C-alpha cells in the first residue's frame, strides 16, 4: 500500500474537507484516531482494540477507513487523525514540503508483495519453487506482468527484481495496467497476463485454484535480502504532536506490542477476532492473508536505519526517488516512543 503523495491543489482541497468535517483531537484528549485502508496489515491495531489493550493503556482508539492515500495524508496534516501508515519516501517528500510527519512504529517490516506466475508459464520456463533465486529472477525475462497502475509498487518492485536478475525492465518484459487484486486474478485466469506481484491473498488464491504458483515469497524472506529488513509500512504521526504528547505515543506503541505478543501466542483466536473487521472475506482467504502477514511484522514495531535505507535505496534504484535523505534516527523515523 503506497501513496500518491504529491498533494498540490487537490490535496489542499481534501485537507479543507477534513477541516470542515470536524476539529482536531485536543492534545490532552486520550481519544486517538488512525486512518488506513481496511487490509490485513492493520491486524495489530485492530487486535489491540478488540482485546482492550488500547483501553488498558488509557486510549480510546478509533479507526477511520480510507480508500485513498491522499485522504490519509490530509487527515494527518489537518489533525483529524493522529496516526496513518506511510512509506519512508512519503515521509521524506512531505518533510521537503515543510510538513513534519515522522515514523514511530514499524507496522510491516518486510516487503509483503509476493510474485505469482501462471503454471503453464513456469512449466515452459522450467522453473519451480525449488529453483534458485537467481534462476527465478532470470526466468522473468519476456513475461507479461499485470500491474495496478503505472508507477505503482506492483510495477516498481517487479522492475527491481528484474534488475537484480540482470534484466532490463524496459526491454525484457511488458507491463499491462489491469487494476486491483480481483482484476489481476481474473486476468491471469483468462491468460491475459503471465504474472503479477501483490500482497496476500490474491497470489495465494490463484495457487489454491491451481492456476498459478507463488514463485517468490518476499513476505517469507525468499526474495532479495534487502526485502527482509524493509520499512514497507510505518505508522506515522506529526512530530509536533508527538513532542506534545509523548505519553500518548508510548501508550499507543505499548498497546500494539501487547497485541503482537498476544497474537503470536493465540493465532487462531486472533484470526477469529479479525473476522468482524472483514465481513465480506471468507475465512479461508482471511487465514491465507493472516499467515502471509505474520512473518513480515516487526516484533514490537522497532524501526532500524537499515530497514529505512533499504526501502529508499530500492526506490532510488528504480528511479522512484531521485535522492536519498538522511536515514539517521530522528529525521524520518524514531524509536523514542517505543519499539
Buried (B, 14 or more C-beta within 10 A) or exposed (E): BBBBBEBEEEBEEBBEBBBEEEEBBEEEEBEBBBBBBBBBBBBBBBBBBBBEBBBEBEBEBBBBEBEEBBBBBBBBBBBBBBBBBBBBBBBBBBBEEEBBBBBBBBBBBBBBBBBBBBBEBBEEBEBEEEBEBEBBBBBBBEBBBBBBEEBBBBBBBBBBBBBBBEBEBEEBBEBBEBEEBEBBBBBBBEEBBBBBBBBBBBBBBBBEEEBBBBBBBBBBBBBBEBBBBBBBBBBBBBBBBBEEBEEBBBBBBBBBBBBBEBBEEBBEBBBEBBBEBBEEBEEEBBBBBBBBBBBBBBEBBBBBBEBBBBBBBBBBBBEBBEEBBEBEBEBBBBBBBBB
